[in-house]
Amino acid sequence: MPVDWPVARDLMTAQPITLAPDAPLSRAIGLMRSRGIHEIPVLRGSRVTGMITFESIARRSNLPFATKVEHLLVLPPLLAPTTPYPELAEQLLAAGLRAAPVVGKRGELVGVVSRTDLVRTFAGLGIAPQATAKGVASPLGLLVRENESCGSLFAQIRLLEEHPLPVVDRKGRLVGAVGVADLGRVLWRPIASGKRDPRRKGRTSAYSVEVGTIMHSPPVTVEAGASPDDAARRMTGERVSSVFVVEDGRPTGVVSQGDLLALAVGQARVPGRALGDVYVQVHGLRGSGDPEILTEIDRVIARGLRRISRHARPLLLTLNVTPQGSHRSDDAQLQARLNTDRGIFYASRSGWNFFAGIADLMEELEVQTRRARELRSPRARATRRGAPAEEELAVDPELEARIRTATRGRD
């Protein structure tokens, strides 16, 4: 594990592009498209009042281009120049942003640090040297067919913000990928006055454009046995935010910038010290506006992590939810990855009872961590010899209160 983590001032982009609160959306969209960025700090004087993001604009795509950006601001975390790499990664993941402002002692903007900045230096930090791309990859989830219309992608805008979606042909072969930058090229059509281009009769709507005409191809891939460092180098070299993992020529998962940063978050939780926060990511969940659902999810996960902590120190839990239909009662595929001080564990479930599925996942992960502890310890042999058995790990009574849940993808 690296001793000295780089800090924000070493990684950030100084003198970033900014906007005033009264700047029109047309200006924000133009800068995002021409500079290849997804978030822009909005300043009142030298102080950050918020950020305008591609996602916030896309969710209100019917607004006129003359709308002021101050009406669509999101509140980002404010990072200090001395914030270390793992905390930068955690803050970006928790906020669900690709970039966040770095501010000085008086709250003035001094730079912006992005996921791309962090991934660019990932390979030199010695994070998770034994891991493989297949082991850290997230499931593919949604596959997009090249003849689908772009309109079908707007319901997946949060997933697109996390990583591009794989595009397959009629035979299911991977032929490309589509992300927010690709979608942005057809989403708006400004005219000279800066207002939205009217959807005149006879003109093709941006929503009806086929995905195959805007996707980028060929997709960027790595082999299943490649290392996370290899994935980071591919992302940096190809200037993409994710790479697809292929095995025998077929895609099996996707490694995104978020997956790599999650490794850094887990790596920073040093095995052997007091059990601290457990970082939890939930991707793809609908109904994020229902606080009762979120409370119940946190309760089920916390209870499971508390049991798991008897056998291993949980560091990072990633839960991917892939709905199989359009209604809340439809089946969903649940896949979990748990990083611990004893290794990485996986579990999956499917069914219509969402909370029962999460509980089953946590139970399966507990079984796996218990077996791993038993296999790696002399407990059974020592017991047969009459020696004292190895003690279970102490359970932190405050674990449930210490869970940090990233609401990324909870929509």
C-alpha positions in Angstrom: 0.0 0.0 0.0 1.4 3.5 -0.8 2.6 5.5 2.1 2.2 8.9 0.6 -1.0 9.5 -1.3 -1.0 12.4 -3.8 -3.3 15.3 -2.8 -5.7 17.5 -4.7 -3.2 20.2 -5.6 -1.0 17.6 -7.3 -3.9 16.3 -9.4 -6.2 19.2 -10.1 -6.7 21.3 -13.2 -5.8 24.9 -12.2 -7.8 27.8 -13.7 -10.7 25.6 -14.9 -13.5 26.7 -17.1 -16.2 28.4 -15.1 -19.6 30.1 -15.7 -21.5 33.0 -14.1 -24.9 32.2 -12.5 -26.7 34.2 -15.3 -25.0 32.3 -18.2 -27.5 30.6 -20.5 -27.7 26.9 -20.9 -26.6 27.2 -24.5 -23.2 28.5 -23.2 -22.9 25.5 -20.8 -23.8 23.0 -23.4 -21.4 24.5 -25.9 -18.5 24.3 -23.5 -19.3 20.7 -22.5 -19.4 19.6 -26.0 -16.3 21.4 -27.2 -14.1 20.7 -24.2 -15.4 17.1 -23.4 -16.4 17.9 -19.8 -19.5 17.1 -17.9 -19.5 19.5 -14.9 -18.7 23.2 -14.8 -18.3 25.3 -11.6 -20.6 28.3 -11.4 -19.0 31.2 -9.6 -20.4 34.3 -8.0 -17.2 36.4 -7.8 -14.5 33.9 -6.9 -16.7 31.7 -4.8 -18.4 28.5 -5.9 -22.2 28.6 -5.8 -22.7 25.2 -7.4 -22.0 23.2 -10.5 -24.0 22.8 -13.7 -23.8 19.2 -15.0 -24.7 17.4 -18.1 -27.1 15.2 -16.1 -29.0 18.1 -14.6 -29.5 19.6 -18.1 -30.5 16.3 -19.7 -33.1 15.7 -17.0 -34.7 19.1 -18.0 -34.2 18.8 -21.7 -37.4 20.7 -22.6 -36.0 24.0 -21.1 -35.2 26.7 -23.5 -31.5 27.4 -24.2 -31.9 30.9 -22.7 -32.5 29.5 -19.2 -29.9 30.6 -16.7 -27.7 28.0 -15.3 -28.4 29.1 -11.8 -31.7 27.3 -12.0 -30.1 23.9 -12.5 -27.2 24.0 -10.1 -26.2 21.0 -8.0 -24.2 21.4 -4.8 -20.8 19.5 -5.1 -18.4 18.6 -2.3 -15.8 21.4 -1.8 -12.4 19.8 -1.7 -9.3 21.3 0.0 -5.9 21.4 -1.8 -4.5 18.9 0.8 -7.3 16.3 0.4 -5.6 13.0 -0.2 -6.3 10.7 -3.1 -8.6 8.1 -1.4 -10.8 10.9 0.1 -11.0 12.6 -3.3 -12.2 9.3 -4.8 -14.7 8.8 -2.0 -16.1 12.3 -2.3 -16.6 12.0 -6.1 -18.2 8.6 -5.8 -20.5 9.7 -3.0 -21.6 12.8 -4.9 -22.1 10.9 -8.1 -20.0 13.5 -10.0 -17.2 13.2 -12.4 -15.5 16.3 -11.1 -15.6 18.6 -8.1 -14.1 22.0 -7.2 -11.0 22.5 -5.1 -11.3 25.7 -2.9 -8.9 27.7 -0.9 -9.1 28.8 2.8 -11.5 31.7 1.8 -13.7 29.5 -0.3 -12.2 30.8 -3.6 -11.9 28.4 -6.5 -8.4 27.2 -7.1 -9.0 24.2 -9.4 -11.1 21.2 -10.3 -10.2 17.6 -9.8 -11.9 14.9 -11.9 -12.2 11.1 -12.0 -10.0 11.3 -15.1 -7.3 13.1 -13.1 -7.4 10.3 -10.5 -7.4 7.4 -13.0 -4.4 9.0 -14.8 -2.2 8.4 -11.8 -3.9 5.2 -10.6 -1.4 2.8 -12.2 1.5 4.2 -10.2 0.0 3.9 -6.8 0.2 0.1 -6.3 -3.5 -0.3 -5.6 -4.9 -3.9 -5.5 -1.8 -5.5 -7.2 -3.3 -9.0 -7.1 -6.7 -8.1 -8.5 -7.8 -8.7 -12.1 -10.1 -6.7 -14.4 -12.7 -9.5 -14.3 -12.6 -9.4 -10.5 -13.2 -5.7 -10.2 -15.6 -5.3 -13.1 -19.2 -4.4 -12.7 -21.8 -6.5 -14.5 -22.8 -5.3 -17.9 -26.5 -4.8 -16.9 -28.2 -3.2 -19.8 -27.3 -4.1 -23.3 -28.3 -1.6 -26.0 -29.1 -2.8 -29.6 -27.7 -0.7 -32.4 -31.2 -0.3 -34.0 -32.7 1.2 -30.8 -33.7 4.8 -30.8 -31.8 7.4 -28.6 -35.1 8.1 -26.8 -34.8 4.8 -24.9 -31.5 6.0 -23.4 -32.9 9.0 -21.4 -34.4 6.7 -18.8 -30.8 5.4 -18.3 -29.2 8.8 -18.0 -27.7 8.1 -14.5 -26.3 4.7 -15.7 -24.8 6.5 -18.7 -23.2 9.0 -16.4 -21.5 6.1 -14.6 -20.2 4.4 -17.7 -21.0 4.0 -21.4 -23.4 1.2 -22.3 -22.4 -1.7 -24.5 -24.0 -1.7 -28.0 -24.6 -5.1 -29.6 -25.8 -6.2 -33.0 -28.7 -8.5 -33.8 -26.5 -11.5 -33.0 -25.5 -10.1 -29.6 -21.9 -9.2 -30.7 -20.3 -6.2 -29.1 -20.0 -3.6 -31.8 -19.6 -0.3 -29.9 -20.5 1.8 -26.9 -22.7 4.8 -26.2 -22.2 7.4 -23.5 -23.3 10.8 -22.5 -20.9 12.5 -24.9 -22.4 10.5 -27.8 -26.0 11.3 -26.7 -25.1 15.0 -26.3 -24.3 15.3 -30.0 -28.0 14.8 -30.9 -29.8 15.9 -27.7 -29.9 19.6 -28.5 -29.8 21.6 -31.7 -29.2 25.3 -31.0 -29.6 28.0 -33.6 -27.9 31.3 -33.9 -30.2 33.0 -31.4 -29.2 30.5 -28.7 -32.7 29.0 -28.4 -33.7 25.5 -29.0 -34.0 24.4 -32.6 -37.8 23.8 -33.1 -38.9 20.3 -34.0 -40.3 21.3 -37.3 -42.6 19.0 -39.4 -40.5 16.7 -41.5 -37.4 17.1 -39.4 -36.1 14.0 -37.6 -36.3 14.2 -33.9 -33.2 13.6 -31.8 -35.1 11.0 -29.9 -35.7 8.9 -32.9 -32.1 8.7 -34.1 -30.8 5.1 -34.0 -28.1 4.3 -31.4 -25.9 2.7 -34.0 -25.4 6.1 -35.8 -24.0 7.9 -32.7 -22.1 5.1 -30.9 -18.3 5.1 -30.8 -16.7 2.1 -32.3 -14.8 -0.1 -31.9 -15.3 -0.3 -28.1 -12.3 -0.2 -25.8 -11.7 -3.6 -24.2 -9.3 -5.4 -21.9 -8.9 -9.2 -21.3 -10.4 -10.7 -18.2 -6.9 -11.4 -16.7 -5.6 -7.9 -17.2 -4.8 -5.9 -14.1 -6.7 -2.8 -12.8 -3.5 -0.9 -13.7 -3.9 -2.1 -17.3 -7.5 -0.9 -17.3 -6.5 2.5 -16.0 -3.8 2.8 -18.7 -6.3 1.9 -21.4 -8.8 4.5 -20.2 -6.1 7.1 -20.1 -4.6 6.2 -23.5 -8.0 6.0 -25.2 -9.5 8.9 -23.3 -12.5 7.0 -22.2 -14.2 6.6 -18.9 -14.6 2.8 -19.0 -13.4 -0.4 -20.7 -15.3 -3.6 -21.4 -13.9 -6.8 -20.1 -13.9 -9.6 -22.7 -13.3 -13.3 -22.4 -13.1 -15.4 -25.5 -14.2 -12.4 -27.5 -17.4 -11.9 -25.5 -18.0 -9.1 -23.1 -18.4 -10.2 -19.4 -18.3 -6.9 -17.5 -17.2 -3.3 -17.5 -14.5 -1.6 -15.5 -15.4 2.1 -15.1 -13.5 4.9 -13.5 -15.8 4.5 -10.5 -14.7 0.8 -10.1 -11.1 1.8 -10.0 -11.7 4.7 -7.5 -13.7 2.3 -5.3 -10.6 0.2 -5.0 -8.7 3.2 -3.8 -11.4 3.9 -1.2 -11.2 0.3 0.0 -7.4 0.2 0.0 -7.2 3.3 2.3 -9.1 1.4 5.0 -6.1 -0.3 6.5 -6.6 -3.9 7.7 -5.7 -4.2 11.4 -6.9 -0.8 12.6 -10.2 -0.2 14.3 -13.2 -0.9 12.0 -14.2 2.3 10.5 -16.7 3.4 7.8 -17.8 0.8 5.3 -18.3 2.4 1.9 -21.5 1.2 0.1 -22.4 1.9 -3.5 -25.8 1.1 -5.0 -26.2 1.3 -8.8 -29.3 1.1 -10.9 -32.0 1.4 -8.1 -35.2 3.0 -9.1 -37.4 4.9 -6.6 -34.6 7.0 -5.0 -37.2 9.5 -3.8 -38.8 7.1 -1.4 -37.0 7.6 2.0 -38.7 4.5 3.4 -37.1 2.3 0.7 -33.7 3.8 1.3 -33.9 3.4 5.0 -34.9 -0.2 4.7 -32.1 -0.9 2.3 -29.6 0.7 4.6 -31.0 -1.4 7.5 -30.7 -4.7 5.7 -27.2 -3.9 4.5 -26.0 -2.7 7.9 -27.4 -5.8 9.6 -25.6 -8.0 7.0 -22.3 -6.2 7.3 -22.4 -6.4 11.1 -22.6 -10.2 10.8 -19.9 -10.3 8.1 -17.6 -8.3 10.4 -17.3 -11.3 12.7 -15.3 -13.1 10.0 -13.7 -10.3 7.9 -13.3 -6.6 7.9 -15.7 -5.2 5.3 -14.2 -2.3 3.4 -16.4 -1.7 0.3 -19.7 -3.1 -0.8 -21.0 -2.6 -4.4 -24.6 -3.5 -5.2 -25.8 -3.5 -8.8 -29.5 -3.6 -9.5 -30.7 -4.5 -13.0 -34.5 -4.3 -13.4 -35.9 -6.9 -15.7 -39.0 -5.0 -16.4 -40.6 -1.5 -16.3 -42.6 -1.9 -13.0 -41.3 -2.0 -9.4 -42.9 -5.5 -9.0 -41.0 -7.0 -11.9 -38.0 -9.3 -11.4 -34.6 -7.7 -10.8 -31.1 -9.1 -11.0 -29.0 -8.2 -7.9 -25.2 -8.6 -8.0 -22.9 -7.8 -5.1 -19.2 -7.4 -4.7 -17.7 -7.2 -1.2 -14.1 -6.1 -0.7 -12.7 -7.2 2.7 -9.3 -7.6 4.3 -9.6 -11.3 3.5 -10.3 -10.9 -0.3 -13.1 -10.1 -2.6 -16.4 -12.0 -2.5 -19.3 -12.1 -5.0 -23.0 -13.1 -4.8 -26.1 -12.7 -7.0 -29.8 -13.2 -6.7 -32.9 -12.5 -8.8 -36.6 -12.3 -8.1 -39.4 -9.9 -7.4 -38.9 -9.5 -3.6 -36.2 -6.8 -3.6 -35.5 -6.6 0.1 -35.5 -10.4 0.5 -33.0 -10.5 -2.3 -30.6 -8.1 -0.6 -30.9 -10.1 2.6 -30.1 -13.3 0.8 -27.1 -11.6 -0.8 -25.8 -10.5 2.5 -26.3 -13.9 4.0 -24.4 -15.6 1.1 -21.5 -13.1 1.6 -21.4 -13.9 5.3 -21.2 -17.6 4.5 -18.4 -17.0 2.1 -16.4 -14.8 4.5 -16.9 -17.3 7.3 -15.6 -20.2 5.1 -12.6 -18.1 3.9 -11.7 -17.4 7.6 -11.9 -21.0 8.5 -9.9 -22.1 5.5 -7.1 -19.6 6.1 -6.8 -20.1 9.8 -5.6 -23.0 11.9 -8.8 -23.0 13.9 -10.0 -26.5 13.0 -6.5 -28.1 13.4 -5.9 -26.2 16.6 -9.2 -27.3 18.0 -8.5 -31.0 17.2 -5.1 -30.6 19.0 -6.9 -29.2 22.0 -5.4 -25.7 21.5 -7.5 -22.6 21.9 -9.5 -21.8 18.7 -8.8 -18.5 16.9 -11.0 -15.7 18.1 -13.6 -14.1 15.8 -13.0 -10.5 14.9 -14.5 -8.1 17.4 -17.7 -6.4 16.1 -17.8 -2.7 16.2 -21.1 -1.7 17.9 -21.2 1.5 15.9 -20.9 -0.2 12.5 -24.5 0.3 11.5 -24.2 4.1 12.2 -21.0 4.3 10.3 -22.1 3.1 7.0 -21.7 5.6 4.2 -24.0 4.9 1.3 -23.4 6.4 -2.1 -26.7 7.0 -3.8 -25.2 6.9 -7.2 -27.7 5.2 -9.6 -30.5 5.2 -7.1 -33.2 6.1 -9.5 
